Amino acid sequence: MTVLDARALNRATLARQLLLDRADLPVRDAVAHLAGLQAQEPQEPFTGLWSRLRAFDPAALSGLLTGRHVVRTHLMRRTVHLLTADDVLAWRTRFDTMLRQRVLGTYRRELDGVDLDELAAAGRAVLADGEPRSMGELARAVADRWPSAGPRPLGEMLIAALIPVAQLPPRGVWRTKGGVRNLPLESWLGREPSPAAGDDRALVRRYLAAYGPAATADLRAWSGLTGLPATVKALREELVVFRDERGRELLDLPGAPLPDPDTPAPVRFLPAFDNAILGYDDRTRVIDDVHRGLSVAGERVALVDGRVSATWTVDDATVVVRPLRRLSKPERADVVEEGTGLAKFLSDGESDRVCIEPA
């Protein structure tokens, strides 16, 4: 059985994530290929797509959002993702149980004694007038029936789990600030989520196309779902199998890209909570264990030679890079070149400033 070392897995991940070469894809197709982008910070998907697509126009993503072709909603790991409308409708029912369990894991004591079916019915009755509401508004509208639970637990259970909703624009539109206002998916999209749980085999294939080769633990870390090992077992004859240097079994689609490990990897700037990192249980293919905490702390990171080697922020229209290791002179030049492009993108061409702080 072929063993893939960390560098081989790194280059495979970069290729699948459109980070080895920028892709000539329409924005909607890129969102679909990636099986969604983490979007709890509403402006971050724009940087994520700028780093992945040639000639990315942020207006294209904004248009897809206002045109109801992509949707912001809670899904993988109970976090807000930006997904195509088709994927949300196909997958949402499969995630119902996980979403409920994760909210209960946080608020089990507060929600003890609350009939979740009754709560869902009460929330839907409030939203039936077609008026978008914030989580707090919806929670307060039903709180009289469950006064001991408190509005926050009721609101999170309704919005993140019980009622499939879309977060409406202007939330998530380029350079636009807006609070979270929600409508049921069927009201916003004119279609209801699939009543069946969907085909897990299709979900596994989609994950491997964008994240493989990967272990079943990686698949669960990305999705938050249980029960997938049985699906993987049913698919085994259709998949190819590798091992990593730790001996873990890695699964992949036949013919999926496996670049030469010596393929040069360009500098890439990733947004907060990018799934190129969070989409794995074993993240060492991209980030050293000593820096793993950065991936869940909301730090924006820069990849140098394919690995997390710096964090970055924007200060007064300047991209400020803070290296996590000493960068060579050629590496610094590459960081400046890519950072200049990022500064221009984020400032609409008004700034090209990059500052690399001492390591």
Secondary structure, 3 states (H helix, E strand, C coil): CCEECHHHHHHHHHHHCCCCCCECCCHHHHHHHCCCEECCCCCHHHHHHHCCECCCCHHHHHHHHHCCCEEEEECHHHCEEEEEHHHHHHHHHHHHHHHHHHHHHHHCCCCCCCCHHHHHHHHHHHHCCCCCECHHHHHHHHHHHCCCCCHHHHHHHHHHHHCCEEECCCCCCCCCCCCCCEEEHHHHHCCCCCCCCCCHHHHHHHHHHHHCCECHHHHHHHHCCCCHHHHHHHHHHHCEEEEECCCCEEEECCCCCCCCCCCCCCCEEECCCCHHHHCCCCCCCCCCHHHHHHHHCCCEEEEECCEEEEEEEEECCEEEEEECCCCCHHHHHHHHHHHHHHHHHHCCCCCCCEEECCC
